[in-house]
Amino acid sequence: MTPNIGKCGPFRFYFYSHEPNEPPHVHVDRENCSAKFWLKPVSLAANIGFNAAELKKIEKIVISNQNDFLEAWYEFFGS
């Protein structure tokens, strides 16, 4: 199960339901690219295929939606 938590332009943001023991984070995909960002504090955890400019853009999106993403995380996984 992959709960979707948002879409911004070509980017889809979601969680994997089998990762409750990790710190809060969000996955983001676009076509064949994928990245993972920690939410507290926002930082890149993993990247497959995104270039530096795209990662910077995604990071800005994550920062501006950090509170909403954290709220969705805690709603889904509990606190």
C-alpha positions as CSV (number, residue, x, y, z in Angstrom):
1,M,0.0,0.0,0.0
2,T,1.3,3.4,-0.9
3,P,-0.8,6.2,0.5
4,N,-0.6,9.2,-1.9
5,I,-0.3,12.5,0.0
6,G,0.0,15.0,-2.9
7,K,1.0,15.9,-6.4
8,C,2.8,19.0,-7.5
9,G,3.4,19.3,-11.3
10,P,5.0,16.1,-12.5
11,F,5.9,15.0,-8.9
12,R,3.9,12.5,-6.9
13,F,4.4,12.4,-3.1
14,Y,3.6,9.3,-1.1
15,F,4.5,7.0,1.8
16,Y,5.1,3.3,1.9
17,S,2.8,1.7,4.5
18,H,5.5,-0.8,5.6
19,E,8.0,1.9,6.9
20,P,6.5,3.0,10.2
21,N,9.7,2.4,12.1
22,E,11.7,5.0,10.1
23,P,11.7,8.7,11.0
24,P,9.0,10.7,9.1
25,H,9.8,11.0,5.4
26,V,8.2,11.3,2.0
27,H,8.9,9.6,-1.3
28,V,8.6,11.4,-4.6
29,D,8.5,10.0,-8.1
30,R,8.4,11.4,-11.6
31,E,8.5,8.9,-14.5
32,N,11.6,6.7,-13.8
33,C,13.1,8.9,-11.1
34,S,12.6,8.5,-7.4
35,A,13.8,10.3,-4.2
36,K,13.2,10.1,-0.5
37,F,13.3,13.2,1.8
38,W,13.4,13.1,5.6
39,L,10.9,15.6,7.1
40,K,12.5,16.5,10.4
41,P,14.7,18.3,9.3
42,V,14.0,18.3,5.6
43,S,17.0,16.6,3.9
44,L,17.6,14.3,1.0
45,A,17.8,10.6,2.1
46,A,18.1,8.9,-1.3
47,N,17.9,9.7,-5.0
48,I,17.6,7.7,-8.2
49,G,17.7,9.7,-11.4
50,F,16.8,13.2,-10.4
51,N,19.3,15.9,-11.4
52,A,20.5,18.6,-9.0
53,A,18.1,21.2,-10.3
54,E,15.1,18.9,-9.9
55,L,16.2,17.9,-6.4
56,K,16.4,21.6,-5.4
57,K,12.9,22.2,-6.7
58,I,11.6,19.1,-4.9
59,E,13.3,20.1,-1.7
60,K,11.5,23.5,-1.9
61,I,8.2,21.8,-2.4
62,V,8.9,19.5,0.6
63,I,9.9,22.5,2.8
64,S,6.8,24.4,1.8
65,N,4.6,21.4,2.6
66,Q,6.5,20.0,5.5
67,N,3.7,20.6,8.1
68,D,1.1,19.0,5.8
69,F,3.4,16.0,5.1
70,L,4.1,15.5,8.8
71,E,0.4,15.7,9.6
72,A,-0.3,13.1,7.0
73,W,2.5,10.9,8.3
74,Y,1.3,11.0,11.9
75,E,-2.3,10.5,10.8
76,F,-1.3,7.4,8.9
77,F,1.3,5.9,11.2
78,G,0.3,7.4,14.5
79,S,2.6,9.5,16.8
